[in-house]
Amino acid sequence: MKFLFRTVSAAVLGLVLSGCFFDHPLTGGPTESVNTWLLGVWETTNDKGETARVKVAPTASDRYSVELSAPSKKPGKGARYRFDMWPSQVGGTLFLTLACIESSGKIPLGSHVFVQAQLLDQNSVRARALKLDCEPSATSYELRKEIRRKLKDLSLYEGAESAVWSRVEEVVWNKDGADPTFKPIRNLQIRSSLVQTSRLKPEDDPELKKIRNPGL
């Protein structure tokens, strides 16, 4: 991948924010409404036993707030990020554009990261980075053009990082404007099985064969 100096460190690779950082979004604004299946608190654990945590809450009918806690070998030293996130449809596939608005780590403020999400079941989602060769300064039009090309030749995800995230808390969204509240998953047995699934390697993951919505 080009421009490795602008990619996230190895500690964050499992978070599927391992693609290059870009100056422009895929789309200037949302192309779809918020998917409530993505709301909540999610965790993933990498092969070193480090657990990352992300909180996804709605800020509007078509935008999300994303708070990410990245793992670290030293207690209390993990990086924290906050993103504005919205759905961006390109080439018939729905992606997520994340714009960094707060950063205590290596993700530059104002930069953009792109992710494609796949629902595996009610409380499990696989997030995949995109393998793009565009320069970081590429325009939104240039980014969409490359994505369409790579979707056509099936190379968009080739060699890109991915991770399974397990929902550990649900979101309660008050549409009257109150801040979302979060509560633990009620079925702990489901939660336990999902945590185990999140540690599987992609090639060993049986859930990939029964993805509900590959276009999400």
C-alpha positions in Angstrom: 0.0 0.0 0.0 1.3 3.5 -0.8 2.0 6.2 1.8 2.6 3.9 4.7 3.8 6.9 6.7 0.2 8.0 6.9 -1.3 4.7 8.0 -2.1 3.7 11.6 0.4 2.0 13.8 0.4 -1.8 14.2 -1.5 -1.5 17.5 -4.5 -0.2 15.6 -4.5 -2.5 12.7 -7.0 -4.8 14.3 -9.4 -1.9 14.5 -9.8 -1.8 10.8 -8.5 1.8 10.6 -5.5 0.6 8.7 -6.2 2.2 5.4 -4.5 5.4 4.3 -5.8 8.7 5.7 -7.4 10.9 3.1 -8.0 14.6 2.9 -11.5 14.3 1.4 -14.5 12.1 2.2 -16.0 9.6 -0.2 -19.2 11.7 -0.3 -19.6 15.2 1.0 -22.5 14.1 3.2 -24.7 11.1 4.0 -26.4 9.2 1.2 -28.5 7.0 3.6 -30.1 7.2 7.0 -28.6 5.9 10.2 -28.6 2.1 10.5 -29.7 1.4 14.1 -28.1 -2.1 13.9 -24.7 -0.3 14.1 -25.5 1.6 17.3 -24.0 0.6 20.7 -20.7 -0.2 22.3 -18.5 -2.7 20.4 -15.3 -4.5 21.3 -12.7 -6.4 19.4 -9.6 -8.3 20.6 -6.4 -8.7 18.5 -4.0 -11.6 18.4 -2.0 -10.0 21.2 -4.9 -10.0 23.6 -5.4 -6.2 23.3 -9.0 -5.1 23.3 -10.3 -2.0 21.5 -13.6 -0.4 22.3 -15.8 1.8 20.1 -19.0 3.6 21.0 -21.4 4.4 18.1 -24.3 6.8 18.8 -26.6 8.8 16.5 -26.2 12.6 16.2 -28.9 13.0 13.5 -31.1 10.8 11.4 -28.2 10.3 9.0 -25.0 10.8 11.1 -23.1 9.0 13.8 -20.7 9.9 16.6 -17.9 7.4 17.0 -15.6 7.3 20.0 -12.7 4.9 19.7 -10.3 3.7 22.4 -7.3 2.0 20.9 -5.3 -0.6 22.9 -1.8 -0.1 24.2 0.8 -2.4 25.9 1.1 0.2 28.6 -2.0 0.7 30.9 -3.6 4.1 30.5 -1.5 4.9 27.4 -4.0 3.8 24.7 -5.0 6.4 22.1 -8.5 7.9 21.9 -10.3 9.2 18.9 -13.6 10.8 18.0 -15.1 10.7 14.5 -18.1 12.1 12.7 -19.4 9.2 10.6 -21.9 9.0 7.8 -23.0 6.4 5.2 -21.5 6.9 1.7 -22.9 4.8 -1.2 -20.5 4.2 -4.0 -20.9 1.7 -6.9 -24.0 0.1 -5.3 -22.1 -0.6 -2.1 -22.6 1.2 1.2 -19.4 2.4 3.0 -18.8 4.4 6.1 -16.9 7.7 5.9 -15.2 8.6 9.2 -13.9 12.2 9.7 -11.5 12.6 12.6 -12.5 15.4 14.9 -10.5 14.6 18.0 -7.2 12.7 18.2 -4.7 11.7 20.9 -2.8 9.4 18.6 -1.6 9.0 15.1 -4.8 9.7 13.2 -4.5 13.3 11.9 -7.3 15.7 12.8 -9.5 16.4 9.8 -8.4 13.2 8.0 -10.8 10.6 6.6 -10.9 6.9 6.9 -13.2 4.5 5.0 -14.7 1.3 6.3 -17.1 -1.3 4.9 -19.3 -3.1 7.5 -21.0 -6.5 7.2 -23.6 -7.6 9.7 -22.9 -11.2 10.8 -25.7 -11.5 13.3 -27.6 -9.3 15.7 -24.6 -8.5 17.9 -21.6 -9.1 15.6 -20.3 -7.1 12.7 -17.2 -7.4 10.5 -15.5 -4.1 9.5 -13.1 -4.1 6.6 -10.6 -1.5 5.5 -10.4 -0.6 1.8 -7.2 -1.2 -0.3 -6.9 2.1 -2.1 -3.9 3.4 -4.1 -5.0 7.0 -4.4 -2.8 9.7 -3.0 -4.0 11.1 0.3 -4.9 14.4 -1.4 -7.2 12.6 -3.9 -10.6 14.3 -4.5 -13.8 12.6 -3.5 -14.5 12.0 -7.2 -11.1 10.3 -7.7 -11.7 8.1 -4.6 -15.1 7.0 -5.8 -13.7 6.4 -9.3 -11.1 4.0 -7.9 -13.5 2.3 -5.6 -15.8 1.5 -8.5 -12.9 0.2 -10.5 -11.7 -2.0 -7.7 -15.2 -3.3 -7.0 -15.4 -4.3 -10.6 -12.1 -6.2 -10.6 -12.7 -7.6 -7.0 -9.5 -6.0 -5.6 -11.0 -3.5 -3.2 -10.4 -5.6 -0.1 -7.4 -7.6 -1.2 -4.8 -7.5 1.5 -6.8 -5.1 3.6 -7.3 -5.5 7.4 -10.6 -6.7 8.9 -11.9 -7.5 12.3 -15.0 -8.8 13.9 -16.6 -6.5 16.5 -19.0 -7.8 19.2 -21.7 -5.6 20.7 -21.3 -5.4 24.5 -23.8 -2.6 25.2 -27.0 -1.6 23.5 -28.0 2.0 22.7 -31.2 3.6 23.8 -31.9 6.5 21.4 -34.2 9.3 22.4 -35.4 10.9 19.2 -36.5 14.0 21.1 -32.9 15.1 21.3 -31.6 13.6 24.6 -28.2 12.0 24.7 -28.2 8.3 23.9 -27.9 6.0 26.9 -26.2 2.6 26.9 -26.9 -0.6 28.7 -25.3 -4.0 28.9 -26.3 -6.8 26.5 -29.1 -8.8 28.2 -28.2 -12.2 26.8 -24.7 -12.8 28.2 -24.5 -16.2 26.5 -24.7 -14.6 23.1 -22.1 -12.0 24.2 -19.7 -14.7 25.3 -20.0 -16.6 22.0 -19.5 -13.5 20.0 -16.3 -12.6 21.9 -14.9 -16.0 21.0 -15.9 -15.5 17.3 -14.1 -12.1 17.2 -10.8 -13.8 17.9 -11.0 -16.1 14.9 -8.8 -15.4 11.9 -10.8 -14.3 8.8 -10.1 -17.6 7.0 -11.4 -19.6 10.0 -14.6 -17.5 10.6 -17.7 -19.6 9.8 -19.9 -16.6 10.1 -18.5 -15.2 6.8 -20.5 -17.9 5.0 -23.8 -16.6 6.3 -23.5 -12.9 6.2 -27.0 -11.4 6.2 -26.4 -8.1 4.4 -23.1 -8.0 2.4 -24.1 -4.6 1.0 -24.2 -2.8 4.4 
